[in-house]
């Protein structure tokens, strides 16, 4: 006789089937919600990115650019031209670091900072180089700052600025730096009496005083001591008619007519 099979058909109640269907529907609804939220968030982010980086809502308006600290020696027109290259660019995309680097290359600028002024402006703040000496060159006068950097070219040297004669084409500016170092070391009363400085090399600096006397200074070494020795020599009655003071070796000064 054949044995009856022990397996039984799976019986699913109508209640269980309904619960399975409900769970499946719930999962589909949750998935649709997630997709909807993700799509919405993506749209919002895309809108923000577009508004910040691509739309005209935040573009730079050249009329809203402030340039502060530009003295007479600063080439203001050159700065205006640099800023104008970014006009119409959305403010977040304006390369302020690169613009600052370019502004620092403008003649007369020693320091610079660039910052955004929301929603459409920029502020360019510069610190101008200060001329401390004038160098005649052809029909122009080149103004130098304390570092020997050419600040500007003008028709005439400003009043009160000492005129120096140094080679402007020297690659390392050693002679110019030596002359400027000497000028900085002079006490105020002596500096006011200096009408000219010349140097053929960094070791051959010569001062010309208001009364026509020449001072053979030599190098910039021991400039403070040399200034003290020169003042002592000039205050002596013995040197009233002296036209040459050699303080290049300050411990063994020489005078001559």
C-alpha positions as CSV (number, residue, x, y, z in Angstrom):
1,X,0.0,0.0,0.0
2,X,1.2,3.6,-0.8
3,X,2.0,5.8,2.1
4,X,0.4,9.2,2.2
5,X,2.7,12.1,1.7
6,X,3.7,13.9,4.9
7,X,4.0,17.4,3.2
8,X,1.1,19.7,3.6
9,X,0.2,22.6,1.3
10,X,1.0,26.1,2.6
11,X,-2.0,27.8,3.8
12,X,-2.0,31.6,3.9
13,X,-4.9,33.2,5.6
14,X,-6.5,36.2,4.0
15,X,-5.4,38.3,7.1
16,X,-1.8,37.4,6.6
17,X,-1.9,38.2,2.9
18,X,-3.4,41.6,3.6
19,X,-0.7,42.4,6.1
20,X,2.0,41.4,3.6
21,X,0.5,43.7,1.0
22,X,0.2,46.5,3.5
23,X,3.9,46.2,4.4
24,X,4.9,46.2,0.8
25,X,2.8,49.2,0.1
26,X,4.4,51.0,3.1
27,X,7.9,50.2,1.9
28,X,7.0,51.7,-1.5
29,X,5.6,54.8,0.1
30,X,8.7,55.3,2.3
31,X,10.9,54.8,-0.8
32,X,8.9,57.4,-2.7
33,X,9.2,59.8,0.2
34,X,13.0,59.3,0.4
35,X,13.3,59.8,-3.3
36,X,11.2,62.9,-3.1
37,X,13.2,64.4,-0.3
38,X,16.5,63.6,-2.0
39,X,15.2,65.2,-5.2
40,X,14.0,68.3,-3.3
41,X,17.3,68.6,-1.4
42,X,19.2,68.3,-4.7
43,X,17.0,71.0,-6.3
44,X,17.6,73.3,-3.3
45,X,21.3,72.8,-3.3
46,X,21.4,73.2,-7.1
47,X,19.4,76.4,-6.7
48,X,21.8,77.8,-4.1
49,X,24.9,76.9,-6.1
50,X,23.3,78.6,-9.2
51,X,22.4,81.7,-7.2
52,X,25.9,81.9,-5.6
53,X,28.1,81.0,-8.5
54,X,26.3,81.5,-11.8
55,X,23.4,83.9,-11.4
56,X,23.7,87.8,-11.6
57,X,22.2,88.1,-8.1
58,X,25.7,88.5,-6.6
59,X,27.8,89.7,-9.5
60,X,30.5,92.2,-8.9
61,X,29.5,95.8,-9.7
62,X,32.6,97.9,-10.6
63,X,30.8,101.0,-9.2
64,X,30.8,99.4,-5.8
65,X,34.5,98.9,-5.5
66,X,36.4,100.8,-2.7
67,X,40.1,101.5,-3.0
68,X,41.6,102.7,0.3
69,X,45.0,104.0,1.2
70,X,46.1,104.9,-2.4
71,X,48.6,107.7,-2.1
72,X,49.9,109.9,-4.9
73,X,52.7,107.4,-5.7
74,X,50.3,104.5,-6.2
75,X,49.2,103.8,-9.8
76,X,45.4,104.0,-9.1
77,X,44.5,103.5,-12.7
78,X,46.4,100.2,-12.8
79,X,44.4,98.9,-9.7
80,X,41.1,100.0,-11.4
81,X,42.0,98.0,-14.5
82,X,42.8,94.9,-12.4
83,X,39.5,95.1,-10.6
84,X,37.6,95.8,-13.8
85,X,38.6,92.3,-15.1
86,X,36.3,90.7,-12.5
87,X,33.3,93.0,-13.1
88,X,30.2,90.9,-13.7
89,X,31.7,87.8,-12.1
90,X,29.6,86.4,-9.2
91,X,31.3,87.6,-6.0
92,X,32.0,84.2,-4.5
93,X,33.9,83.3,-7.7
94,X,36.1,86.5,-7.6
95,X,39.7,85.3,-7.0
96,X,40.6,87.7,-4.2
97,X,43.9,86.0,-3.5
98,X,45.0,86.4,-7.1
99,X,43.7,89.9,-7.2
100,X,45.8,90.8,-4.1
101,X,48.8,89.3,-5.7
102,X,48.3,91.4,-8.8
103,X,47.8,94.6,-6.8
104,X,51.0,94.0,-5.0
105,X,52.8,94.2,-8.4
106,X,51.4,97.7,-9.0
107,X,54.0,100.4,-8.7
108,X,53.9,102.2,-5.4
109,X,52.1,99.5,-3.4
110,X,53.9,97.9,-0.4
111,X,51.0,95.9,1.1
112,X,47.5,95.0,0.0
113,X,44.3,93.3,1.2
114,X,41.2,92.4,-0.8
115,X,37.8,91.6,0.8
116,X,34.3,91.0,-0.5
117,X,31.6,93.5,0.3
118,X,28.3,91.7,-0.1
119,X,26.3,91.6,-2.2
120,X,28.1,93.3,-5.1
121,X,31.3,95.1,-4.0
122,X,35.0,94.7,-3.2
123,X,37.3,96.7,-0.9
124,X,40.9,97.0,-1.9
125,X,43.1,98.4,0.9
126,X,46.7,99.3,0.1
127,X,49.6,100.6,2.0
128,X,51.7,102.9,-0.2
129,X,55.5,102.8,-0.4
130,X,57.0,106.0,1.1
131,X,59.7,107.8,-1.0
132,X,62.9,108.5,0.9
133,X,65.2,109.5,-1.9
134,X,65.2,110.8,-5.5
135,X,67.4,109.6,-8.3
136,X,67.8,111.8,-11.5
137,X,67.5,109.7,-14.7
138,X,67.3,111.6,-17.9
139,X,64.5,114.1,-17.8
140,X,62.7,112.3,-15.0
141,X,63.3,111.7,-11.3
142,X,62.9,108.2,-9.9
143,X,61.6,108.0,-6.3
144,X,62.9,105.2,-4.1
145,X,61.6,103.8,-0.9
146,X,63.7,102.6,2.1
147,X,64.1,99.2,0.4
148,X,65.4,100.6,-2.8
149,X,62.2,99.8,-4.7
150,X,61.3,102.3,-7.4
151,X,58.1,104.0,-6.2
152,X,57.3,106.4,-9.0
153,X,58.8,108.6,-11.8
154,X,58.1,112.3,-11.6
155,X,59.3,115.4,-13.4
156,X,60.8,117.0,-10.2
157,X,61.9,115.7,-6.9
158,X,59.6,116.6,-4.0
159,X,60.8,119.2,-1.6
160,X,62.8,117.8,1.3
161,X,63.7,114.6,-0.4
162,X,67.5,114.0,-0.7
163,X,68.8,113.5,-4.2
164,X,71.1,110.5,-4.6
165,X,73.1,109.3,-7.6
166,X,73.3,105.5,-7.8
167,X,73.2,103.0,-10.7
168,X,69.6,102.0,-11.0
169,X,70.4,99.1,-13.3
170,X,72.4,97.2,-10.6
171,X,70.9,93.7,-10.4
172,X,71.1,93.3,-6.6
173,X,70.7,97.0,-5.7
174,X,73.7,96.8,-3.3
175,X,74.8,100.3,-3.9
176,X,71.4,101.8,-3.5
177,X,70.8,99.9,-0.3
178,X,74.1,101.1,1.1
179,X,73.2,104.7,0.4
180,X,69.8,104.4,1.9
181,X,71.3,102.7,5.0
182,X,73.6,105.6,5.4
183,X,70.7,108.1,5.2
184,X,68.7,106.2,7.8
185,X,71.6,106.3,10.2
186,X,72.1,110.1,10.0
187,X,70.8,112.1,13.0
188,X,68.0,114.6,12.0
189,X,70.1,117.7,12.1
190,X,72.8,116.2,9.9
191,X,70.3,114.7,7.5
192,X,68.7,118.1,7.0
193,X,72.2,119.4,5.9
194,X,72.7,116.7,3.3
195,X,71.8,118.0,-0.2
196,X,73.1,115.1,-2.2
197,X,74.5,111.6,-2.0
198,X,76.5,109.7,-4.7
199,X,78.0,106.2,-4.8
200,X,79.9,104.3,-7.5
201,X,79.7,101.2,-5.4
202,X,78.4,100.1,-2.0
203,X,81.9,100.9,-0.5
204,X,82.2,104.4,-1.9
205,X,79.4,106.5,-0.6
206,X,79.9,110.3,-0.7
207,X,77.7,112.9,1.0
208,X,77.4,116.5,-0.2
209,X,76.5,119.1,2.5
210,X,74.6,122.4,2.1
211,X,77.8,124.4,2.5
212,X,79.5,122.5,-0.4
213,X,81.7,120.3,1.8
214,X,82.0,116.6,0.8
215,X,82.0,113.7,3.2
216,X,83.8,110.5,2.1
217,X,81.7,108.0,3.9
218,X,82.9,104.7,2.4
219,X,80.6,101.8,3.1
220,X,77.5,101.7,5.3
221,X,79.3,99.9,8.0
222,X,79.6,101.8,11.4
223,X,77.4,104.6,10.0
224,X,76.3,105.7,13.5
225,X,79.9,106.1,14.6
226,X,80.8,107.9,11.4
227,X,78.0,110.3,11.9
228,X,79.2,111.0,15.5
229,X,82.8,111.6,14.3
230,X,81.6,113.9,11.5
231,X,79.6,116.0,13.9
232,X,82.6,116.4,16.2
233,X,84.8,117.4,13.3
234,X,82.4,119.9,12.0
235,X,81.9,121.5,15.4
236,X,85.6,122.2,15.8
237,X,87.0,125.6,15.0
238,X,90.0,123.9,13.3
239,X,87.8,122.6,10.5
240,X,86.0,125.9,9.6
241,X,87.4,126.0,6.1
242,X,87.5,122.2,5.6
243,X,85.8,121.1,2.4
244,X,86.5,117.3,2.6
245,X,85.8,115.0,5.6
246,X,86.9,111.4,5.2
247,X,85.2,109.3,7.8
248,X,85.4,106.0,5.9
249,X,87.8,104.8,8.7
250,X,86.0,106.6,11.6
251,X,88.7,105.9,14.1
252,X,91.2,107.6,11.9
253,X,89.3,110.4,10.2
254,X,91.0,112.7,7.7
255,X,90.1,116.3,6.7
256,X,91.2,118.4,3.8
257,X,90.5,121.6,1.9
